[in-house]
Amino acid sequence: MTEPSDPVKATVRTSEASSDLAEKTDTQPTPTVTPKNGTEEKKPSMLANLAFNIIIPTLILTKLSSEEYLGPVYSIVVALSFPIIYGTRDYLKSHKPNFFSILGVISVFLTGGMSLLQLDPQYIAIKEAAIPGLFGIATLISVRTKYPLVRTFLYNDQILQINRVKSALREHNSETDFEHKLSNASYMVAGSFFMSSVLNYILAKVILVSEPGTVEFTEELGKMTALSFPVIALPSTIVLMASLFYLLHHIQKLTHLKPEDIFNQA
């Protein structure tokens, strides 16, 4: 004869079986979701942006525009090809217009057009001052919008771990304070553009003294380009770096994150 089953023991055995099943389920590894193409999309570097959109076109206009090389017309065509091709390639990848490519096209059109028309050097000086000046004005205006330009220059995921910073700001209820610091950084960036505008104008007025269309004028354009780094780019870069350190100091203060948790190591 079989013994009658004990309901208490049966309940215990069922509970133990359920517990074992839960433990096995918890220890199963969580599947990770990977992008369909298996790779993470890489964003263009700031150095590549500056090289293809600003530096190379400028060097072509100033060094290869004489008749013994490309000539004034073909030098403009070749110089324009760099920001146009780079900007188109970047747009096809990100579906967003490249800010630096637009700047490069405008700059080449203005500089090349003024050289072809043989305008007075004073107009080139005004153009040299106008471009950074417009950037300064745009930076100030953008402070009042949802998309301040300082996010493009400083607060971007090429430099910082934006998602981690945002999470830490929410955790410490510091988002409003951070927006105020971001506005201050915007004013510092705008100041660097205005300083660059003034220095651009002074440098062009001092260097460009020959008649447009002459070999001497082309050489002066090259000299102005060569001097633009120590005279203009270096002081402006120092101000931009000061703005970045100001922003980083307050990010650390408001988020309590360590520097290695703020900077993008990739």
C-alpha positions in Angstrom: 0.0 0.0 0.0 1.2 3.5 -0.7 1.4 6.0 2.0 -0.9 9.0 1.7 0.9 12.1 0.6 1.6 14.8 3.2 0.2 18.1 2.0 2.7 20.1 4.1 5.7 18.2 2.6 4.3 18.7 -0.9 4.0 22.4 -0.4 7.6 22.6 0.9 8.9 20.7 -2.1 6.9 22.9 -4.5 8.3 26.1 -2.8 11.9 24.8 -3.0 11.5 23.9 -6.7 10.1 27.4 -7.4 13.0 29.0 -5.5 15.6 26.9 -7.5 13.9 28.0 -10.7 14.0 31.7 -9.7 17.7 31.4 -8.9 18.5 29.8 -12.2 16.5 32.5 -14.0 18.3 35.3 -12.1 21.8 33.9 -13.0 21.1 33.9 -16.7 23.1 36.5 -18.5 21.2 39.5 -19.8 21.5 39.7 -23.6 23.1 42.9 -24.8 21.7 44.9 -27.7 24.2 45.9 -30.3 23.8 48.2 -33.3 22.7 46.5 -36.5 25.9 47.3 -38.2 28.0 46.1 -35.2 29.9 49.4 -34.9 29.3 52.7 -33.2 29.0 55.7 -35.5 32.1 57.9 -35.1 31.7 61.7 -35.3 34.1 63.8 -37.2 37.0 65.3 -35.2 37.4 69.0 -34.7 40.9 68.8 -36.3 39.4 67.3 -39.5 36.7 70.0 -39.6 39.2 72.8 -39.3 41.6 71.2 -41.8 39.2 70.5 -44.6 36.9 73.4 -44.2 39.2 76.3 -43.2 42.9 75.6 -43.3 43.4 73.8 -46.6 41.1 76.1 -48.6 42.8 79.2 -47.1 46.3 77.8 -48.0 45.1 77.0 -51.6 43.8 80.6 -52.1 46.9 82.2 -50.6 49.6 79.9 -52.0 48.3 78.5 -55.3 46.3 81.4 -56.8 49.2 82.8 -58.9 49.3 82.1 -62.6 52.3 79.8 -62.3 50.1 77.4 -60.2 46.3 77.2 -60.4 45.5 80.8 -61.2 42.8 82.9 -59.5 39.7 81.1 -60.9 40.8 77.5 -60.5 42.2 78.1 -57.1 38.8 79.2 -55.9 37.2 76.2 -57.5 39.7 73.8 -55.9 39.4 75.6 -52.5 35.6 75.4 -52.6 35.7 71.7 -53.3 37.1 70.8 -49.9 34.3 72.2 -47.7 31.6 71.2 -50.2 32.8 67.6 -50.5 33.5 67.3 -46.7 30.2 68.9 -45.8 28.2 66.7 -48.2 29.9 63.6 -46.9 29.2 64.6 -43.3 25.6 65.4 -44.1 25.0 62.0 -45.7 26.3 60.3 -42.5 24.7 62.5 -39.9 21.8 64.1 -41.8 22.8 67.4 -40.2 24.4 70.4 -41.9 28.1 70.9 -41.0 28.6 74.3 -39.4 32.3 74.5 -40.3 31.6 73.5 -44.0 29.1 76.3 -44.4 31.7 78.7 -42.9 34.4 77.4 -45.2 32.2 77.9 -48.3 31.3 81.5 -47.3 34.9 82.4 -46.4 36.2 81.1 -49.8 33.5 82.8 -51.8 34.2 86.1 -50.1 38.0 86.0 -50.2 38.2 84.6 -53.7 35.5 86.9 -55.0 37.2 90.0 -53.6 40.5 88.9 -55.1 38.9 88.3 -58.5 37.2 91.7 -58.4 40.4 93.3 -57.2 38.6 95.2 -54.5 40.4 97.6 -52.2 42.2 95.7 -49.3 40.0 97.6 -46.9 37.1 95.4 -47.9 39.1 92.3 -47.2 40.0 93.7 -43.8 36.2 94.3 -43.2 35.5 90.7 -44.3 38.2 89.3 -42.0 36.7 91.1 -39.1 33.0 90.4 -40.1 33.2 86.6 -39.9 34.3 86.2 -36.3 32.2 89.2 -35.4 29.1 87.5 -36.8 30.0 84.3 -34.8 30.2 86.4 -31.7 26.8 88.0 -32.3 25.3 84.6 -33.2 26.7 83.1 -29.9 25.1 85.9 -27.9 21.7 85.5 -29.6 21.8 81.7 -29.2 22.0 82.1 -25.4 18.3 83.1 -25.5 17.4 80.0 -27.5 17.1 76.3 -26.8 20.3 75.5 -28.7 23.1 77.8 -27.5 26.2 77.6 -29.7 28.4 77.0 -26.7 27.1 73.4 -26.9 28.8 73.1 -30.3 32.1 74.6 -29.2 32.5 73.3 -25.7 29.7 71.3 -24.2 29.6 68.4 -26.8 30.1 64.7 -26.7 33.5 64.9 -28.5 34.9 66.4 -25.4 32.6 65.4 -22.5 30.5 62.5 -21.4 27.3 64.4 -21.9 24.8 61.7 -20.8 26.7 61.0 -17.5 26.9 64.7 -16.8 23.2 65.2 -17.5 22.3 62.3 -15.2 24.5 63.6 -12.4 22.9 67.1 -12.7 19.4 65.7 -12.4 20.5 63.6 -9.4 21.8 66.6 -7.6 19.0 69.0 -8.8 21.6 71.3 -10.4 20.2 71.7 -13.9 19.1 75.3 -13.4 22.4 76.3 -11.9 24.3 74.6 -14.7 22.3 76.5 -17.4 23.3 79.7 -15.7 27.0 78.7 -15.9 26.5 77.6 -19.5 25.3 81.1 -20.3 28.4 82.6 -18.7 30.6 80.3 -20.8 28.7 81.5 -23.9 29.6 85.1 -23.1 33.2 84.2 -22.7 33.1 82.4 -26.1 31.5 85.4 -27.7 34.2 87.6 -26.2 36.8 85.4 -27.9 35.1 85.9 -31.3 34.9 89.7 -30.8 38.6 89.8 -29.8 39.4 87.7 -32.9 37.4 90.2 -35.0 39.3 93.2 -33.8 42.7 91.4 -34.3 41.7 90.3 -37.8 40.9 93.8 -38.9 44.1 95.2 -37.4 46.3 92.5 -39.0 44.7 92.9 -42.4 45.1 96.7 -42.3 48.8 96.4 -41.4 49.7 93.6 -43.8 47.6 94.3 -47.0 49.1 97.4 -48.5 49.8 96.4 -52.2 47.4 96.7 -55.1 45.0 93.7 -55.5 45.8 91.3 -58.4 49.6 91.8 -58.0 52.1 89.2 -56.9 52.9 91.3 -53.9 49.3 91.3 -52.8 49.1 87.5 -53.1 52.3 87.2 -51.0 50.8 89.6 -48.4 47.7 87.3 -48.2 50.0 84.4 -47.5 51.8 86.4 -44.8 48.6 87.4 -43.2 47.5 83.8 -43.1 50.8 82.8 -41.5 50.6 85.5 -38.9 47.0 84.8 -38.1 47.9 81.8 -35.8 50.2 83.6 -33.3 48.4 86.9 -33.5 44.8 85.8 -33.6 44.3 82.1 -33.1 46.5 81.7 -30.1 44.9 84.5 -28.0 41.4 83.3 -29.0 42.3 79.7 -28.2 43.5 80.8 -24.7 40.1 82.5 -24.1 38.2 79.4 -25.4 40.3 77.1 -23.1 39.6 79.4 -20.2 35.9 79.1 -21.0 36.2 75.3 -21.1 38.0 75.1 -17.7 35.4 77.4 -16.2 32.7 75.1 -17.5 34.5 72.0 -16.2 35.1 73.5 -12.8 31.4 74.1 -12.3 30.4 70.7 -13.8 32.6 69.1 -11.1 31.1 71.3 -8.4 27.5 70.7 -9.4 27.7 67.0 -10.3 30.4 65.8 -7.8 31.9 63.8 -10.7 35.6 63.1 -11.0 37.5 64.4 -14.1 37.8 60.9 -15.6 34.0 60.6 -15.4 33.5 63.9 -17.2 35.9 63.8 -20.1 35.2 61.6 -23.0 38.0 59.0 -23.1 37.0 57.7 -26.5 
